[in-house]
Amino acid sequence: MKIAFLAPAGAMHRFNGSFGKSLHYAPLTLTTLASLVPEELNAEMKIYDETVENIPLDLQVDIIVMTCITGTSSRCYAYADYFRKRGITVVMGGVHPTLLPDEALKHADTVMIGFSEYTFPEMLLDFQSKKLKKLYVQKEGFSLENKPIPRRDLLNRKGYITTATVEVVRGCSLPCTFCANPTAFGRKVYNRPVREVIAEIEMFSEKIILFPDVNLIADKKYAMELFTEMKHLKKYWMGLVTSSVGIDEELIRTFAESGCKGLLIGFESISQESQSYVNKGINRVDDYSLLMNRLHDNGILVQGCFAFGSDEEDTSVFERTVEAVIKSKIDLPRYSILTPFPKTKFYSDLEKEGRIIERDWAMYDVEHCVFTPKNMTPEELEKGTAWAWRETYKISNIFKRLAPFNHSPWISFPLNMAYRKYADKFEHFTKDVMCDNSDIPKIK
C-alpha cells in the first residue's frame, strides 16, 4: 500500500509565503499518524507539508491522508477534489472536518472525527479489505499512554528550525469563546505518562525541545512532576502556558531549573473588558508587567500573543497595545485578529447578530477580518493590525523591548528579525492571494 500524508497550507504560511524557517517547527499530526500504520500493510509512506515544500500533483499512491484546519480547508478541498478525480481515495481529518464533517464529506471519501489514534489503523485495514466507511469517530477511553514515537524520519528536515517537538498534554479546560479546540475535542485534558515523555526526549541529540501543546499547565501537579523529572536531562525547552503561570513562583522556579528558555502566553488584549468578552478571565491585565519581570528574572523569554477585534476595542487599541508591549518588554509579540471558527460560541453569537461577512474559509487564518467589528470597520481592523506588526518590529522598538539583552539574545534577536520580515510582507496577502488555488487543476 502506498500512502501520502498531506498538510496543505494557507497562503501566508506556505513555503513561498511569509512564515520563514526560523519561525517554523515540525508539526506532529502526520508523523504521529504515520507511526500508527499497521506493520502488516507493508506501507510505503511519504509526508508532504506545504509549509516547507510543494505538494506534488503527480502522486502515484493508493490513499491520501490529509490534515485540515479551518484556514486551510478551502485548499484541502481543492486538493481532495483533484486527487479524487484522478481515482485516489482521500481521507480527511483534523479540527475542521471534526467540526463540519458533512461539509468535508462533499470532498473526501472518508472523514475522521475527533482524535484518530484508535480509529486510524482501523480505517487503513478497512481500506485494504475494501470495507472503507464514510465516518470514523473517536472512540471512548482515549489515552496518551503508550503513544508511538512519531515518524520524524519522513519529514523534509531542511524546512524546519527543529524537528524536536514532543507532545506532553492534549486538550485545554478553559472556556474561551473563540477557541476551536475545545469545541472540536471537548475540554478534557489528557496527560501523557511522564516516563514516556522523558524517554522520548532522551532520544534527541538536539539541545532545545519544543512542546507545542496548547496549555502545559492545564494540570499543575502533572506539570510539576514532569519538569522536576526534566532537570537531570540538561536540555532547554519552550512551550505554551497561560498567564496564570505568573502567580505561581514555585512553578516558575521549577520551569527555570528544568531548562525553560521560552514560553508562549496568550495575553489576548491589554483591556480587561476584552478578556471578559472572550471569556478568558484568567488573564489579569494589570499583572502583565509583573509577570514579565518574574519570567525574565528566571531567564525565560516570552512570546506574547494578542488578538484584536473585541467589541470593547476601538481604533486606539493598536497604539495602546504596542506601547504596552514595549513598556512590558515582551520579547516576541505576535498579533492576530479574533476569528469566529465554526461551531464556537463566538461564531454563533456573531452569526445571530448578522455580523459574519466572509464565507471563504481561506480567510479564517486569524490575520484577516471575517466579521463586522463593533467600534471600527473591518478595513480599520486589518490596517491597524498590520500597523501594529510594523511598528513593533521596527529596529528601534526591537532594541527597546530586548535591551539590555541579558535574556538569551541568541534566541530572541534572530526570532525578532524573522518576525520583522513577516511584518514587512503582512499586507501583501489580500483576499485575492489568500483564496487563490488556481495552481491546483480542476478536472471535470
N, C-alpha and C positions, 0 to 999 in steps of 0.2 A: 504494500500500500504506500502510495506517495501522498504526503500531507504538506500543504503550505499554510503556515500561520501568518496572517496579515494584520498589521496595525496601521490603517490609513490615518492621515494627519490633516488637520486644518491648515490653511494657507500660511498662517503666521508661524506655526511650529513645524512645518515641513522642512525637509533637508535643505531646500533652497529658499527658506523664509528668513525670519529674523531671530530665531532662537539658536544661538551658537552652541558649539560643542561644550564650552566651559560651563554652560548652564544646564546641561543635559546629562542625566544619569540613566543607566539601563533600567527599563521597567521590568516588572516581574510577571505580568499576566501570561504572556505567551510562553516564556521559558518554563513557568510552572505547569502550564497545560502540556507542554512537550514532555515533561518529566512523568506525566500520568498516562502516556500512551502504552497500552498493554504490550509486553515484550513479544507475545505470540503473533502479533501483527507484522513483525519484522519491518517496521515502517521506515521509509526514507523521508526525513523531515528537513524543512527549510523554514527559517523565520525571516520575514521582511518587515522592517519597521520604517515607515515612511518619514519619520523624523530624522533618519540618518541615511536613507538610500531610496532609490526608485523601487516601486513595486512592478516587477516585470509583467507585461501584458501577454507574454507568450508562455506562461506557466503550463507545464505538462504534468498535471497531478490528478489524483482521483478525488480529492476532497480539499476544500479551502475552509479554514477556521479563522474567523475574523472577530477581533475585539472592537467594541464600539461604545463611545460616549456620545452625549447629545451633540456636542460641537463637531464631531466627525461623522455623524450618522448620514448626512446627505452624501458625503463622499463614499462612505461604506456602501450605501445603497447603489451608487453608480458602479462601483467595482463589482458588487454582487450581481447586478443585472447583466453586466458584461460577461463575467465568467460563467454564469448560468446559461447564457445564450450559447456559450462555447461547449456546453454539455458537462460542466464541472459542478459537482454538488457543493453548495455553500452553507456553512453553519455559522450562525452569528450569536454572540453573547456579549455580556458587559452591562453597564449601568442602563444605557438607553433601551436596548431590547428587553431588559427586565422591566423597565417602566412601561414600555409600549410594545408588547410582544405582537399584537395584531398588526401594527404598522410594519414591524420588522419582517413579519411573515409574508408580506407582499413582495419582498425582495430576496428572502433567504428560503432554502429548503427546510431548514430546522433552526429553531431558536432555543438557546439555553437560558433559563430563567434562574436568577439568584447565583449563589456560589456553585461552581461546576466541578469541584474536586471529585465528588462521588458520581456525578452523572456523566462526566465527560468520557471516561473509559467505557461506560455502558453504551453511550451514543456511538462510539467508534466500532464496538463489537456488533451493534445493531446494523451499522452501515455495511460492515463486512458481510453480514448474513442477509443483507437486503431487507432488513426489517426496520429501517430508519423511521422514527416518529417525528411529528411536526414540532412537538414541545418536549423539553426535558426540564423538570422543575426541581429545584434544590430539595434535597431530602432532609428529613428530621435527623436530629442527633449530630449535626455538623460539628467538627472539631478540627483544630490545627495540629493535633497530636499526630506524630509520625508523618509529617508533611515531607514529601520527597524534595531532594535538592534540585533547584531549577536548572534547566539545561542551558547554562550560560555559554557553553561551547558553540551553540547555534547562532549566537549574536555576531553582528559585524562590530567587533570591539572598537574599531577605529573611530566610530561615530560618537562614542560616549566618553565623558570625562572619567567615569568609573563604571565598572560592572559589579562592584562590591556592594550591592543592595541586598538587604536582608529583611524579610517580613518577621515582625515580632507580635504585633497586636492588630487584629482586624475588627473594624467597627468603631462607632462612637455613640455614646449615650446622650449627647447634648441635643436639645430640641430646636436647633437653628432652623428658621422657616425657609431659608433659601437652599439648604444643602440637599443634594440628590441622594447622597449615600444612605442615610437612614430611611429615606423614602423607598429606595430600591431594596435594601437589605435588612431593614429593621435596626433597632437601637441596641441590640445585644452586642456585647464586647467579647471577643474570643482571644484568649491569651495562648500563645504557643509555649510549650514546656521550656523552661529556662535551659535545661541541659541540652536540648536540641538546638536552641539559638546559639549557645556557646560553642557547640560542636561545629556548627556551620561557619561561624566567624573564624574559628581556628583553621579553617581550610584556606583562608585568603592570605596571600602574600602582601596584599595592599595594606598600607598603614591606616587609611581612613575608610570607615564603614558608614554607609548611609542607610537609615531606617525610614522608608517612605510612608509608613503607616500614618493615618490621619490624626491620631492622638496617642502618643506614647504613655501619657499619664492618665488614661481613662480609668485605670486601676492602679492607685498609688502603691499599694502593698506589692503588687507584681512588679511595678517599675523599680521599686527599691531593691527587691530581690535580684532582678536581672542586672541592674547596673552595679550592684555590690559585687556580683559574680564577675562582672566585666573588668574589674580593677586589675586583676592579675594578667589580663591579656596584653596590656601595654599598647592598646590601639587608640586612635582618635575616632570620634564618631559625630554624626549630625542627624537630627531628626525633627519631628513635628510635635509640638505640645500646645496647650492653651496658656493664656496669660496667668492662670491660677498657679503656675509653677513659681511665680514671684512671691507668693505668700508662704512658701514652704522652704525655709532656709536649709533644712536637713536634706531635702530633695536636691536643691541646687548644689549643695556641697558634694553629695554623692555623685551627681552628674559630672561635676568638675573632676573629682578624683577618679572617675571611670574613663576619662578621656574625652568628655564632651567639648567640642570646639565650636558648635553652631546649632542654633535652634530656629525653626520657622514657627512664628506665632501669628495667628490671625487676630490682629488688633481691630480690624474691620472699619473703625471710624474713630475720630477724635471727639465725637459727640456722644454723650451718654444716652441721649434720647434716641440716637440711631441704633445703639446697642439694643434698646428695648424694641425698636421697630423690627429687627431681625431675630428677636428672642435670644440674644446672646448676653444675658445679664452677667455672665461670669467675667466679662471684661469690665474693669473699673478704670475709666479713662484717667482719672486723677492720679492713678498709681503707675502710669506708664513710665515716667521718668525714673521713679524709684526702682521699678523692675529692671530697666536698662542698666542702671548703676549696679544693681546686685549681680546681674549676669556678667557685666564687664569686669567687675571686681573678681569674678571667678574665671576670667579668661574665656568667656563664652560669647561668641558673635550672635547677632540676631538678624534674621530676615523677617521684617515686619510687613504683613500684608494688610492692605486697606481696600475696601470696596465702596466706591462712590455710587450715589443714586437713591439713598434713603429719602422717604417723604419728609424727613426732618432737616434735610440739607438744601441749601440754595447755592448759587454760583460762588459764594465766598468760601465754600468748603475747600476748594483746591489750594488756594493760597494759605489758608489756615493750617491745612494738613502738612504742606511742605515745610512751613515754619516750625510746626511741632516736631516733625521728623528730624529736621536739622538740629533743633534745640535738644531733643532727646538722644541724639547721636545714634539713630538706628542705622546699623551697618549696611544693610541691604534692603531698602524699601522696595515694595512691589505693589503696584496699583492695578485694580480691576474695576469693573462695573457690575453692580448687583445684577444677577441674571436669574430669571424665573424658570428653572428647569421643570419639565413636565411632571405633573402629579405632586409637586411640592405645594405646601400651603401658600408660599409666595406666589406661585403661578396661579393657583386657584383664586386667590384674592384679587390679583390684577385682572384676571380673565373676567371675573364677575363685574369689575368696575369698567370693563371695556378698554383697558389700557395696554393690552398686548398689541404691538404694531408690526411685529416681524414674525413670519411663519417659517422661514427657511432656517433649519436647524444649524446651518453652517455659521450663522451669525451668533449662535449661542456659545461663544468661546470665551466669555467673561471679559472681553475687551471691546465689545460693541454694545450699543444700547438697543434693546429689543422691546422696550415699553415706554410709555409716556411718563416721565417723572412728574412729581407734583409741583416743584418750585423752580424748574428750569426746563428748557426744551431738550429733546434727545440730542440735537446738534451741540447744544451748550455742554451737555454731559460728556459727550465724546471729545469735544475740543478741550474741555477742562482737564480731562484725564490725560490727554496727550501732552498738555502743557505741564502737568504735574510730573510726568515722566521726564520731560526735557529739563525742567528746572532742577529737579532733584539730582539729575546726573550731569549737571554742569561740573566741570573740573573743580571750580572753586567750592561748590557745595559738597562734592565728594570729600575734599580735604577737610571741610568744616565738620562733616559727620565722623570721619575716621580719625582725625587728629586726637591725641598725639601718637597714633599708630602703635599702641602697645598691646593691641589685642589681635594677634595673628594676622599681620598685614599680608603675609604670603598667601592667605586665603581671601581676605576681604578686598584687597585692591584689585586683583585680577577679575573677581566677580563683578565689582563695580564697573570696571571698564567694559565687561561683556554686556551688562545691562545698559550702559551708555550707548552702545551700538544698537541694542534693541530699541531704546527710546528714539534714536535718530530715524529708525525705519517705521515707527509706530503708525503714522498717518498714511503710509503707502497702502495699507491693507483696507481698501474701500470695499463696499459691498460687491462690486463687480469682481474684484480679486478674490474675495472670500468665497463667493458662490460659483466660481468658475471651475467646472470639472470637464472642460472640453478636451483635456488630454486623455480622457477615458472614452474610447469609441462607443457609440451606440449601435448595437447590432439588431436589425429588425428580424 
